[in-house]
Amino acid sequence: MAALTRRWNDLADGNPLVRFVDTCLRGAAQVLLQNNPLTGLLILIAVGWGAIDNGLPRAAVGAVVGLVVGTVTALALRVDPASWRQGLFGFSPLLTGIAVPTFLADRPLMWLYLVFGAAATTVVTLALNAVLTRWGLTALTFPFVLTTWALLLAAYQFDRFVVTTRLPPRLPGGQAAAGGTFDWDLVPTFLRGVSQVFLIDSWISGLLIVVALLVNSWWSALFAVVGSVGATLLALWFGADGASLDKGLFGFNAVLTAVAVGVVLHRPGVLVTAYTLFGIAFTLVVQMAMATFLGPLGIPVLTGPFNVATWLLLLPGLRFAATSSPERVE
């Protein structure tokens, strides 16, 4: 494996087309804060499988389009070459590329909207990083969140678009938020919590994503699973909506928080693990609060709770040992 990796890296260094493909694959991996092209390839396969399995193949196409458009836009804007090579301008546009065809009806103009949104996500990434670096933070996936919220809210005002989030605008408390049935098939539910990072409802995709993480970092794979399991069980204990639980919708933000706080931004250890477990619970509470706040607007929380929770967990500047891992450098 090491020899194959070296050969691929040498090929990428010497061939501009291969270098671009390598950068895009790293961009796919950076959704989960990894810097590994093989991890990115497996993630794209997982997204493709889940999209087709969900009867929404255009989401897989949108992922690739968003990834390529975002990466090209960053190159055209002459961003920092080292950051570009690590795929740091591809992961948020990839998510935007999945979200647009997932939440808007399939019409020709939707694809133009997607391309515009992916390019805009890269610009928003640059803008947010310019602001957040003053506090020692990075934008994480918030450029995807902010851009997608804007795209969906704007789409309500255009006759050429139909929003299909299945979240009709309503006031908090207008009807019970909890309800539905939970089938207690726990392992698939936990894996769906991983796949929902990419808006995919598929336990097979979740399993593939865990394997993708194992390729680069077994710590990241472990903490991703812990994040999904912890948040799902806590939501179940608190009496969250059973149908949403079954789809893994209460696990995916905690997956990202667990990987970021527990592995990438700190060296794993006892104290860091305890703080990460707290962060998992905190992320769930933030997610539910944001769902209540955004309910009247009829738009999903996306990975907003992960961003807010992780920023708040990092801002105190607690003196954990910083990670020495090269998985992701921003």
MOSUL-V811289 format. One record per pair of residues at least 12 apart in sequence whose ideal C-beta (glycine too) atoms are under 10 Angstrom apart, sorted by sequence separation. I is the first residue (numbers start at 1). J is the second residue. D is the distance in whole Angstrom. If there is no record, write none. Layout:
BEGIN
I_J_D + I_J_D
END
This chain:
BEGIN
25_37_4 + 26_38_10 + 28_40_4 + 29_41_8 + 31_43_7 + 47_59_7 + 48_60_4 + 51_63_8 + 77_89_9 + 101_113_10 + 127_139_8 + 128_140_9 + 151_163_10 + 152_164_10 + 191_203_4 + 192_204_10 + 194_206_4 + 195_207_8 + 197_209_7 + 209_221_9 + 210_222_9 + 212_224_10 + 213_225_9 + 233_245_10 + 238_250_9 + 261_273_10 + 262_274_10 + 289_301_9 + 290_302_9 + 8_21_10 + 9_22_8 + 12_25_10 + 24_37_9 + 25_38_8 + 26_39_8 + 27_40_7 + 28_41_7 + 29_42_9 + 30_43_10 + 47_60_6 + 48_61_9 + 71_84_8 + 74_87_10 + 100_113_6 + 101_114_7 + 125_138_9 + 126_139_9 + 129_142_10 + 152_165_7 + 156_169_9 + 190_203_8 + 191_204_8 + 192_205_8 + 193_206_7 + 194_207_8 + 195_208_8 + 232_245_6 + 262_275_8 + 263_276_8 + 288_301_9 + 291_304_10 + 8_22_7 + 12_26_10 + 23_37_9 + 25_39_8 + 26_40_6 + 28_42_9 + 29_43_6 + 46_60_10 + 74_88_8 + 75_89_8 + 100_114_4 + 125_139_6 + 128_142_6 + 129_143_9 + 188_202_9 + 189_203_8 + 191_205_8 + 192_206_6 + 194_208_9 + 195_209_6 + 210_224_7 + 232_246_10 + 235_249_9 + 236_250_8 + 261_275_7 + 262_276_4 + 287_301_6 + 290_304_6 + 291_305_9 + 22_37_5 + 25_40_4 + 28_43_5 + 29_44_9 + 45_60_10 + 47_62_10 + 48_63_8 + 74_89_3 + 99_114_9 + 100_115_9 + 124_139_8 + 125_140_10 + 128_143_6 + 152_167_10 + 188_203_4 + 191_206_3 + 194_209_5 + 195_210_10 + 209_224_8 + 210_225_6 + 235_250_4 + 258_273_10 + 261_276_5 + 262_277_9 + 286_301_9 + 290_305_5 + 21_37_8 + 24_40_7 + 25_41_5 + 27_43_10 + 28_44_5 + 31_47_10 + 44_60_8 + 47_63_5 + 48_64_9 + 71_87_8 + 73_89_7 + 74_90_8 + 98_114_10 + 100_116_9 + 125_141_10 + 127_143_8 + 187_203_8 + 188_204_9 + 190_206_8 + 191_207_5 + 194_210_6 + 232_248_7 + 234_250_8 + 235_251_8 + 260_276_9 + 261_277_10 + 287_303_10 + 289_305_8 + 8_25_10 + 23_40_10 + 24_41_10 + 25_42_10 + 28_45_10 + 47_64_9 + 70_87_10 + 71_88_10 + 72_89_9 + 73_90_10 + 97_114_6 + 100_117_6 + 125_142_9 + 126_143_9 + 189_206_9 + 191_208_9 + 231_248_10 + 232_249_9 + 233_250_9 + 234_251_10 + 259_276_9 + 261_278_9 + 262_279_8 + 287_304_8 + 288_305_8 + 22_40_9 + 25_43_9 + 28_46_10 + 71_89_6 + 72_90_10 + 96_114_7 + 97_115_9 + 99_117_8 + 100_118_8 + 124_142_8 + 125_143_4 + 128_146_8 + 185_203_9 + 188_206_8 + 191_209_8 + 194_212_10 + 206_224_9 + 210_228_9 + 231_249_10 + 232_250_6 + 233_251_9 + 258_276_5 + 261_279_5 + 262_280_9 + 286_304_8 + 287_305_4 + 290_308_7 + 21_40_10 + 25_44_8 + 28_47_8 + 44_63_7 + 70_89_6 + 71_90_5 + 74_93_9 + 124_143_4 + 125_144_9 + 127_146_9 + 187_206_10 + 188_207_9 + 191_210_7 + 194_213_9 + 206_225_9 + 231_250_5 + 232_251_5 + 235_254_9 + 257_276_8 + 258_277_8 + 260_279_9 + 261_280_9 + 286_305_4 + 287_306_8 + 289_308_9 + 290_309_10 + 21_41_10 + 24_44_9 + 43_63_9 + 44_64_7 + 67_87_9 + 70_90_5 + 71_91_10 + 73_93_8 + 96_116_10 + 97_117_8 + 121_141_10 + 123_143_8 + 124_144_9 + 187_207_9 + 190_210_10 + 228_248_7 + 231_251_5 + 232_252_10 + 234_254_9 + 285_305_9 + 286_306_9 + 69_90_9 + 70_91_8 + 72_93_10 + 93_114_10 + 96_117_5 + 97_118_6 + 122_143_8 + 124_145_10 + 125_146_10 + 230_251_8 + 231_252_8 + 258_279_7 + 261_282_10 + 284_305_8 + 286_307_9 + 287_308_9 + 67_89_10 + 68_90_8 + 70_92_7 + 71_93_7 + 93_115_10 + 96_118_5 + 121_143_5 + 124_146_6 + 125_147_9 + 206_228_8 + 228_250_9 + 229_251_8 + 231_253_7 + 232_254_8 + 254_276_10 + 257_279_5 + 258_280_6 + 261_283_9 + 283_305_5 + 286_308_5 + 287_309_8 + 44_67_8 + 67_90_5 + 70_93_2 + 71_94_9 + 95_118_10 + 96_119_10 + 120_143_9 + 121_144_6 + 124_147_5 + 228_251_4 + 231_254_3 + 254_277_10 + 257_280_6 + 282_305_9 + 283_306_6 + 286_309_5 + 66_90_8 + 67_91_8 + 69_93_6 + 70_94_7 + 93_117_8 + 94_118_8 + 96_120_8 + 97_121_9 + 121_145_10 + 123_147_9 + 227_251_7 + 228_252_7 + 230_254_6 + 231_255_8 + 257_281_10 + 283_307_10 + 285_309_8 + 286_310_10 + 12_37_8 + 66_91_10 + 67_92_10 + 68_93_8 + 69_94_10 + 70_95_10 + 93_118_4 + 96_121_5 + 121_146_8 + 122_147_9 + 227_252_8 + 228_253_10 + 229_254_9 + 230_255_10 + 254_279_8 + 255_280_9 + 257_282_8 + 258_283_8 + 283_308_8 + 284_309_9 + 66_92_9 + 67_93_6 + 68_94_9 + 70_96_8 + 92_118_9 + 93_119_8 + 95_121_8 + 96_122_10 + 118_144_10 + 120_146_9 + 121_147_4 + 124_150_9 + 225_251_10 + 227_253_8 + 228_254_7 + 229_255_10 + 231_257_9 + 254_280_4 + 257_283_4 + 282_308_10 + 283_309_4 + 286_312_8 + 40_67_9 + 66_93_4 + 67_94_4 + 69_96_9 + 70_97_8 + 93_120_9 + 94_121_9 + 117_144_9 + 120_147_5 + 121_148_8 + 194_221_9 + 197_224_9 + 224_251_9 + 227_254_4 + 228_255_5 + 230_257_10 + 231_258_9 + 253_280_9 + 254_281_8 + 256_283_8 + 257_284_9 + 279_306_10 + 282_309_5 + 283_310_8 + 9_37_9 + 65_93_9 + 66_94_5 + 67_95_9 + 69_97_7 + 90_118_9 + 93_121_4 + 96_124_10 + 119_147_10 + 120_148_10 + 224_252_10 + 226_254_9 + 227_255_4 + 230_258_8 + 254_282_9 + 255_283_9 + 281_309_10 + 282_310_9 + 8_37_7 + 65_94_9 + 66_95_7 + 67_96_10 + 68_97_9 + 92_121_5 + 93_122_6 + 118_147_8 + 226_255_9 + 227_256_7 + 229_258_10 + 251_280_9 + 254_283_5 + 257_286_9 + 280_309_9 + 283_312_10 + 8_38_8 + 63_93_9 + 64_94_8 + 66_96_5 + 67_97_6 + 91_121_10 + 92_122_8 + 117_147_6 + 120_150_8 + 121_151_10 + 194_224_6 + 197_227_10 + 224_254_9 + 225_255_8 + 227_257_6 + 228_258_8 + 253_283_5 + 254_284_6 + 257_287_10 + 279_309_6 + 282_312_8 + 283_313_9 + 5_36_9 + 63_94_5 + 65_96_10 + 66_97_2 + 67_98_10 + 90_121_10 + 93_124_10 + 116_147_10 + 117_148_7 + 120_151_8 + 193_224_9 + 194_225_7 + 197_228_9 + 223_254_10 + 224_255_5 + 227_258_3 + 252_283_10 + 253_284_8 + 279_310_7 + 282_313_7 + 5_37_9 + 31_63_10 + 62_94_9 + 63_95_8 + 65_97_5 + 66_98_7 + 89_121_9 + 90_122_9 + 92_124_8 + 93_125_8 + 193_225_9 + 196_228_9 + 223_255_8 + 224_256_8 + 226_258_6 + 227_259_7 + 251_283_10 + 254_286_10 + 5_38_8 + 62_95_10 + 63_96_9 + 64_97_7 + 65_98_10 + 66_99_9 + 89_122_5 + 92_125_6 + 117_150_8 + 194_227_8 + 195_228_9 + 225_258_9 + 226_259_10 + 227_260_10 + 250_283_10 + 251_284_9 + 253_286_8 + 254_287_8 + 279_312_9 + 4_38_9 + 62_96_8 + 63_97_5 + 64_98_10 + 66_100_8 + 91_125_9 + 117_151_5 + 191_225_8 + 193_227_8 + 194_228_5 + 223_257_9 + 224_258_6 + 227_261_9 + 250_284_6 + 253_287_5 + 279_313_5 + 28_63_8 + 62_97_4 + 63_98_5 + 65_100_9 + 66_101_10 + 90_125_10 + 116_151_8 + 117_152_10 + 190_225_7 + 193_228_3 + 194_229_10 + 220_255_10 + 223_258_4 + 224_259_5 + 227_262_8 + 252_287_9 + 278_313_8 + 279_314_10 + 28_64_9 + 31_67_10 + 61_97_8 + 62_98_6 + 63_99_10 + 65_101_9 + 89_125_6 + 92_128_10 + 190_226_10 + 192_228_8 + 193_229_8 + 222_258_9 + 223_259_5 + 226_262_8 + 251_287_10 + 1_38_9 + 60_97_9 + 61_98_10 + 62_99_8 + 88_125_8 + 89_126_8 + 114_151_9 + 117_154_10 + 190_227_10 + 191_228_7 + 193_230_10 + 222_259_9 + 223_260_9 + 250_287_7 + 253_290_9 + 276_313_9 + 59_97_8 + 60_98_8 + 62_100_6 + 63_101_9 + 113_151_7 + 190_228_5 + 193_231_7 + 220_258_9 + 221_259_9 + 223_261_8 + 224_262_9 + 249_287_9 + 250_288_8 + 275_313_7 + 27_66_10 + 28_67_6 + 58_97_10 + 59_98_5 + 62_101_4 + 189_228_8 + 190_229_5 + 193_232_6 + 220_259_5 + 223_262_4 + 224_263_9 + 24_64_8 + 27_67_6 + 58_98_10 + 59_99_9 + 61_101_7 + 62_102_8 + 89_129_10 + 189_229_9 + 190_230_10 + 192_232_9 + 219_259_9 + 220_260_10 + 222_262_9 + 223_263_5 + 27_68_9 + 59_100_9 + 60_101_9 + 88_129_9 + 113_154_9 + 190_231_10 + 222_263_8 + 223_264_9 + 250_291_10 + 25_67_9 + 56_98_9 + 58_100_9 + 59_101_5 + 62_104_10 + 73_115_10 + 77_119_10 + 83_125_10 + 113_155_8 + 187_229_10 + 190_232_6 + 193_235_10 + 206_248_7 + 213_255_10 + 217_259_9 + 220_262_9 + 221_263_9 + 249_291_9 + 24_67_5 + 27_70_7 + 58_101_4 + 59_102_5 + 76_119_9 + 79_122_8 + 186_229_8 + 189_232_6 + 190_233_9 + 219_262_8 + 220_263_5 + 275_318_7 + 23_67_10 + 24_68_6 + 27_71_6 + 57_101_9 + 58_102_8 + 59_103_10 + 189_233_10 + 219_263_5 + 220_264_7 + 240_284_9 + 26_71_10 + 56_101_7 + 69_114_8 + 70_115_10 + 73_118_7 + 74_119_9 + 77_122_7 + 96_141_10 + 99_144_7 + 103_148_8 + 110_155_9 + 113_158_9 + 201_246_9 + 202_247_10 + 203_248_8 + 206_251_9 + 210_255_10 + 218_263_10 + 219_264_9 + 223_268_8 + 265_310_8 + 275_320_7 + 24_70_9 + 56_102_7 + 58_104_10 + 65_111_8 + 69_115_5 + 72_118_9 + 73_119_5 + 76_122_9 + 77_123_8 + 79_125_9 + 80_126_10 + 83_129_9 + 95_141_6 + 98_144_9 + 99_145_9 + 102_148_10 + 186_232_8 + 201_247_5 + 202_248_9 + 206_252_9 + 209_255_9 + 213_259_8 + 217_263_7 + 222_268_9 + 230_276_9 + 234_280_8 + 238_284_8 + 257_303_10 + 260_306_8 + 272_318_9 + 21_68_10 + 24_71_5 + 27_74_9 + 40_87_7 + 47_94_9 + 51_98_8 + 68_115_10 + 69_116_9 + 70_117_10 + 71_118_9 + 72_119_8 + 73_120_9 + 75_122_10 + 79_126_7 + 92_139_8 + 94_141_10 + 96_143_8 + 97_144_9 + 100_147_10 + 104_151_8 + 113_160_9 + 186_233_8 + 189_236_9 + 201_248_7 + 217_264_9 + 226_273_9 + 230_277_6 + 233_280_10 + 234_281_6 + 238_285_9 + 240_287_10 + 244_291_9 + 256_303_6 + 259_306_10 + 260_307_10 + 271_318_9 + 20_68_9 + 23_71_6 + 24_72_9 + 43_91_10 + 50_98_10 + 54_102_9 + 58_106_6 + 62_110_9 + 66_114_7 + 69_117_9 + 70_118_5 + 73_121_8 + 74_122_5 + 92_140_9 + 95_143_9 + 96_144_5 + 99_147_9 + 100_148_7 + 103_151_9 + 104_152_8 + 112_160_10 + 113_161_7 + 200_248_9 + 201_249_9 + 219_267_9 + 220_268_10 + 232_280_10 + 240_288_7 + 253_301_8 + 255_303_10 + 257_305_8 + 258_306_10 + 261_309_9 + 265_313_9 + 266_314_9 + 271_319_10 + 272_320_5 + 62_111_8 + 65_114_6 + 66_115_8 + 69_118_4 + 70_119_7 + 73_122_4 + 74_123_9 + 77_126_7 + 80_129_10 + 91_140_9 + 92_141_6 + 95_144_4 + 96_145_9 + 99_148_5 + 103_152_6 + 109_158_9 + 206_255_9 + 219_268_5 + 223_272_10 + 227_276_8 + 230_279_10 + 231_280_5 + 234_283_10 + 235_284_6 + 253_302_9 + 256_305_9 + 257_306_5 + 260_309_9 + 261_310_6 + 265_314_7 + 271_320_6 + 272_321_8 + 21_71_10 + 35_85_9 + 37_87_8 + 40_90_9 + 44_94_9 + 47_97_10 + 51_101_9 + 56_106_9 + 61_111_9 + 65_115_7 + 68_118_8 + 69_119_6 + 70_120_9 + 72_122_9 + 73_123_7 + 79_129_10 + 88_138_9 + 91_141_7 + 92_142_8 + 93_143_8 + 94_144_8 + 95_145_8 + 96_146_10 + 98_148_9 + 99_149_10 + 105_155_10 + 110_160_9 + 182_232_10 + 186_236_9 + 213_263_10 + 223_273_8 + 226_276_8 + 227_277_9 + 230_280_4 + 231_281_8 + 234_284_6 + 238_288_8 + 241_291_10 + 252_302_9 + 253_303_6 + 256_306_4 + 257_307_9 + 260_310_5 + 271_321_9 + 20_71_7 + 23_74_9 + 35_86_5 + 36_87_10 + 40_91_9 + 43_94_9 + 47_98_7 + 51_102_9 + 66_117_8 + 67_118_8 + 69_120_10 + 70_121_6 + 71_122_8 + 74_125_8 + 88_139_9 + 92_143_4 + 93_144_7 + 96_147_6 + 97_148_10 + 100_151_6 + 104_155_6 + 109_160_5 + 110_161_7 + 148_199_10 + 196_247_7 + 197_248_9 + 217_268_10 + 226_277_8 + 229_280_9 + 230_281_7 + 234_285_9 + 240_291_10 + 249_300_9 + 252_303_7 + 253_304_8 + 254_305_8 + 255_306_8 + 256_307_9 + 257_308_10 + 259_310_10 + 269_320_8 + 272_323_9 + 20_72_8 + 23_75_9 + 35_87_7 + 58_110_9 + 62_114_6 + 66_118_4 + 69_121_9 + 70_122_5 + 73_125_10 + 74_126_8 + 91_143_9 + 92_144_4 + 95_147_9 + 96_148_6 + 99_151_8 + 100_152_9 + 103_155_8 + 108_160_9 + 109_161_7 + 110_162_9 + 184_236_9 + 193_245_9 + 195_247_10 + 196_248_5 + 200_252_10 + 227_279_9 + 228_280_9 + 231_283_7 + 232_284_9 + 235_287_9 + 249_301_9 + 253_305_4 + 254_306_8 + 257_309_5 + 258_310_10 + 261_313_6 + 266_318_9 + 268_320_10 + 269_321_7 + 34_87_9 + 35_88_9 + 58_111_9 + 61_114_9 + 62_115_10 + 65_118_7 + 66_119_9 + 69_122_8 + 70_123_10 + 73_126_10 + 91_144_8 + 92_145_8 + 95_148_8 + 99_152_8 + 107_160_7 + 182_235_10 + 192_245_10 + 195_248_7 + 196_249_6 + 199_252_9 + 223_276_7 + 227_280_5 + 230_283_9 + 231_284_5 + 235_288_8 + 252_305_9 + 253_306_4 + 256_309_9 + 257_310_5 + 260_313_9 + 261_314_8 + 267_320_7 + 268_321_9 + 40_94_9 + 89_143_9 + 92_146_9 + 93_147_9 + 104_158_10 + 107_161_7 + 182_236_7 + 192_246_8 + 193_247_9 + 194_248_7 + 196_250_9 + 197_251_9 + 198_252_8 + 226_280_7 + 230_284_8 + 231_285_10 + 252_306_8 + 253_307_9 + 256_310_8 + 260_314_9 + 266_320_4 + 267_321_4 + 20_75_8 + 62_117_10 + 66_121_8 + 70_125_8 + 92_147_8 + 96_151_8 + 100_155_9 + 105_160_10 + 107_162_7 + 192_247_6 + 193_248_4 + 196_251_7 + 197_252_5 + 253_308_9 + 254_309_9 + 265_320_9 + 266_321_7 + 267_322_7 + 268_323_8 + 30_86_7 + 31_87_9 + 58_114_9 + 62_118_9 + 66_122_10 + 92_148_9 + 105_161_7 + 106_162_9 + 141_197_9 + 189_245_7 + 192_248_3 + 193_249_8 + 195_251_9 + 196_252_4 + 197_253_8 + 227_283_8 + 231_287_8 + 253_309_7 + 257_313_7 + 266_322_7 + 267_323_5 + 27_84_9 + 29_86_9 + 30_87_5 + 34_91_10 + 104_161_6 + 105_162_4 + 178_235_10 + 189_246_6 + 191_248_7 + 192_249_8 + 193_250_7 + 194_251_7 + 195_252_8 + 196_253_9 + 223_280_9 + 227_284_10 + 253_310_9 + 265_322_8 + 266_323_6 + 267_324_7 + 268_325_9 + 26_84_10 + 29_87_7 + 30_88_6 + 33_91_9 + 103_161_10 + 104_162_7 + 105_163_8 + 106_164_9 + 182_240_9 + 184_242_10 + 188_246_9 + 189_247_8 + 190_248_7 + 193_251_2 + 194_252_7 + 197_255_6 + 265_323_6 + 267_325_8 + 26_85_7 + 27_86_8 + 28_87_7 + 30_89_9 + 31_90_9 + 32_91_9 + 103_162_10 + 104_163_6 + 105_164_6 + 182_241_9 + 183_242_8 + 189_248_6 + 192_251_7 + 193_252_6 + 196_255_8 + 197_256_6 + 261_320_9 + 264_323_6 + 266_325_10 + 26_86_6 + 27_87_3 + 30_90_7 + 31_91_4 + 103_163_6 + 104_164_6 + 178_238_9 + 179_239_10 + 180_240_9 + 181_241_10 + 182_242_4 + 183_243_10 + 188_248_8 + 189_249_10 + 191_251_9 + 192_252_9 + 193_253_9 + 195_255_10 + 263_323_7 + 265_325_9 + 23_84_6 + 26_87_3 + 27_88_7 + 29_90_9 + 30_91_4 + 31_92_8 + 100_161_10 + 103_164_6 + 104_165_9 + 178_239_6 + 179_240_10 + 180_241_5 + 181_242_5 + 182_243_8 + 184_245_10 + 185_246_8 + 189_250_9 + 190_251_7 + 193_254_8 + 194_255_6 + 262_323_10 + 264_325_7 + 23_85_6 + 25_87_7 + 26_88_8 + 27_89_7 + 28_90_7 + 29_91_8 + 30_92_9 + 102_164_8 + 103_165_5 + 177_239_10 + 178_240_6 + 179_241_6 + 180_242_4 + 181_243_7 + 182_244_9 + 183_245_9 + 184_246_9 + 189_251_8 + 193_255_6 + 194_256_10 + 197_259_10 + 263_325_7 + 22_85_8 + 23_86_8 + 24_87_7 + 27_90_2 + 28_91_7 + 31_94_6 + 101_164_10 + 102_165_9 + 103_166_9 + 177_240_8 + 178_241_5 + 179_242_7 + 180_243_3 + 182_245_5 + 183_246_6 + 264_327_6 + 265_328_9 + 23_87_6 + 26_90_7 + 27_91_5 + 30_94_9 + 31_95_6 + 103_167_9 + 177_241_6 + 178_242_8 + 179_243_7 + 180_244_7 + 181_245_9 + 182_246_5 + 263_327_8 + 264_328_5 + 22_87_9 + 23_88_9 + 25_90_9 + 26_91_9 + 27_92_9 + 176_241_9 + 178_243_10 + 179_244_9 + 180_245_8 + 181_246_8 + 190_255_10 + 263_328_10 + 264_329_10 + 265_330_10 + 19_85_8 + 23_89_9 + 24_90_6 + 27_93_8 + 28_94_6 + 99_165_10 + 178_244_9 + 180_246_8 + 264_330_10 + 23_90_7 + 27_94_6 + 31_98_10 + 177_244_9 + 178_245_10 + 180_247_10 + 259_327_9 + 260_328_9 + 259_328_10 + 24_94_9 + 13_85_10 + 12_85_9 + 70_143_9 + 70_144_10 + 231_305_10 + 66_144_9 + 227_306_10 + 102_198_10 + 103_199_9 + 102_199_5 + 101_199_10 + 102_200_9 + 99_198_10 + 98_198_6 + 99_199_6 + 98_199_5 + 199_300_9 + 95_197_9 + 98_200_8 + 95_198_7 + 199_302_8 + 94_198_8 + 95_199_8 + 199_303_10 + 219_323_10 + 220_325_9 + 197_303_7 + 219_325_8 + 33_140_8 + 196_303_10 + 220_327_7 + 33_141_10 + 217_325_7 + 219_327_9 + 220_328_10 + 32_141_10 + 197_306_9 + 216_325_10 + 31_141_7 + 217_327_6 + 30_141_9 + 177_288_8 + 216_327_6 + 217_328_10 + 141_253_10 + 216_328_10 + 31_144_9 + 177_291_8 + 213_327_10 + 141_256_7 + 177_292_8 + 140_256_8 + 140_257_10 + 177_295_8 + 141_260_10 + 172_291_9 + 173_292_9 + 140_260_7 + 172_292_5 + 175_295_10 + 171_292_10 + 172_293_8 + 174_295_8 + 138_260_10 + 172_294_10 + 173_295_9 + 174_296_9 + 172_295_6 + 167_291_9 + 171_295_8 + 172_296_7 + 169_294_10 + 170_295_6 + 171_296_6 + 169_295_7 + 170_296_6 + 138_265_10 + 167_294_8 + 168_295_9 + 169_296_5 + 170_297_10 + 167_295_7 + 169_297_6 + 170_298_8 + 167_296_10 + 169_298_4 + 167_297_9 + 168_298_6 + 169_299_9 + 167_298_5 + 165_297_10 + 166_298_9 + 167_299_7 + 165_298_6 + 167_300_6 + 165_299_6 + 166_300_9 + 167_301_10 + 63_198_7 + 163_298_7 + 165_300_6 + 63_199_9 + 163_299_8 + 63_200_10 + 60_198_10 + 59_198_9 + 59_199_7 + 60_200_9 + 54_195_10 + 59_200_8 + 156_297_9 + 50_192_9 + 156_298_8 + 56_199_9 + 156_299_9 + 56_200_9 + 153_297_7 + 155_299_10 + 50_195_6 + 54_199_9 + 56_201_10 + 149_294_8 + 152_297_9 + 153_298_9 + 49_195_9 + 50_196_10 + 54_200_7 + 152_298_8 + 153_299_6 + 51_198_9 + 53_200_8 + 54_201_6 + 152_299_5 + 46_194_9 + 47_195_9 + 50_198_7 + 51_199_9 + 53_201_8 + 54_202_7 + 149_297_8 + 151_299_10 + 152_300_8 + 46_195_7 + 50_199_9 + 51_200_7 + 53_202_5 + 150_299_10 + 47_197_10 + 50_200_3 + 52_202_9 + 53_203_10 + 149_299_6 + 152_302_10 + 47_198_5 + 49_200_8 + 50_201_7 + 51_202_9 + 53_204_7 + 54_205_9 + 148_299_8 + 149_300_9 + 46_198_7 + 47_199_9 + 48_200_10 + 50_202_4 + 53_205_7 + 148_300_9 + 149_301_9 + 47_200_6 + 49_202_7 + 50_203_9 + 149_302_7 + 43_197_9 + 44_198_10 + 46_200_7 + 50_204_7 + 51_205_9 + 148_302_6 + 43_198_7 + 47_202_9 + 49_204_6 + 50_205_3 + 145_300_10 + 148_303_10 + 149_304_8 + 46_202_8 + 49_205_5 + 50_206_8 + 145_301_8 + 146_302_9 + 148_304_10 + 48_205_9 + 145_302_5 + 46_204_8 + 47_205_7 + 49_207_10 + 50_208_8 + 144_302_7 + 145_303_6 + 146_304_9 + 46_205_4 + 49_208_7 + 50_209_9 + 144_303_7 + 145_304_5 + 45_205_9 + 46_206_8 + 48_208_10 + 142_302_9 + 144_304_10 + 145_305_9 + 46_207_8 + 47_208_9 + 141_302_8 + 142_303_8 + 145_306_9 + 146_307_9 + 32_194_9 + 43_205_9 + 46_208_4 + 47_209_9 + 141_303_5 + 142_304_7 + 145_307_6 + 45_208_6 + 46_209_5 + 140_303_8 + 141_304_9 + 144_307_9 + 145_308_10 + 44_208_10 + 45_209_10 + 46_210_9 + 142_306_9 + 143_307_10 + 32_197_7 + 43_208_8 + 46_211_8 + 141_306_7 + 142_307_4 + 31_197_7 + 32_198_9 + 42_208_6 + 43_209_6 + 45_211_10 + 46_212_7 + 140_306_7 + 141_307_6 + 142_308_8 + 31_198_7 + 42_209_7 + 45_212_8 + 140_307_5 + 42_210_10 + 43_211_10 + 44_212_9 + 139_307_8 + 140_308_10 + 142_310_10 + 42_211_6 + 43_212_5 + 138_307_10 + 141_310_10 + 142_311_9 + 28_198_9 + 39_209_9 + 42_212_4 + 43_213_9 + 137_307_10 + 140_310_6 + 41_212_8 + 42_213_9 + 140_311_8 + 39_211_9 + 40_212_8 + 42_214_9 + 138_310_10 + 139_311_10 + 39_212_5 + 42_215_7 + 137_310_9 + 138_311_9 + 38_212_8 + 39_213_7 + 41_215_9 + 42_216_10 + 137_311_6 + 39_214_9 + 40_215_10 + 36_212_8 + 39_215_5 + 40_216_9 + 135_311_8 + 138_314_10 + 32_209_7 + 36_213_9 + 38_215_5 + 39_216_5 + 137_314_6 + 31_209_9 + 34_212_8 + 37_215_10 + 38_216_8 + 39_217_9 + 136_314_7 + 137_315_7 + 34_213_7 + 36_215_6 + 37_216_10 + 128_307_10 + 132_311_8 + 135_314_9 + 136_315_8 + 32_212_8 + 33_213_10 + 36_216_4 + 135_315_7 + 32_213_6 + 34_215_9 + 35_216_8 + 36_217_8 + 39_220_9 + 136_317_8 + 34_216_5 + 35_217_10 + 135_317_10 + 29_212_7 + 33_216_10 + 34_217_7 + 28_212_9 + 29_213_9 + 32_216_9 + 33_217_9 + 32_217_10 + 29_215_9 + 34_220_6 + 29_216_7 + 33_220_7 + 34_221_10 + 32_220_7 + 32_221_10 + 138_328_10 + 140_330_9 + 33_224_10 + 139_330_9 + 32_224_7 + 138_330_5 + 137_330_9 + 103_299_8 + 103_300_7 + 133_330_9 + 102_300_9 + 103_302_10 + 99_300_8 + 129_330_8 + 99_302_7 + 96_302_10 + 95_302_8 + 95_303_7 + 92_303_9 + 1_215_9 + 32_255_8 + 33_256_8 + 32_256_7 + 31_256_8 + 34_259_8 + 33_259_6 + 32_259_6 + 33_260_6 + 32_260_9 + 34_263_10 + 35_264_10 + 33_263_8 + 34_264_8 + 33_264_5 + 32_264_9 + 33_265_9 + 86_326_10 + 88_328_8 + 86_327_10 + 87_328_9 + 88_329_9 + 86_328_7 + 88_330_6 + 86_329_7 + 86_330_8 + 83_329_8 + 82_329_8 + 83_330_7 + 31_303_9 + 39_327_9 + 35_325_9 + 36_326_10 + 34_325_10 + 35_326_7 + 36_327_7 + 33_325_10 + 35_327_5 + 36_328_10 + 34_327_5 + 35_328_5 + 33_327_7 + 34_328_7 + 35_329_7 + 32_327_10 + 33_328_5 + 32_328_9 + 30_327_9 + 33_330_9 + 29_327_9 + 30_328_7 + 29_328_9 + 30_330_9 + 26_328_10
END
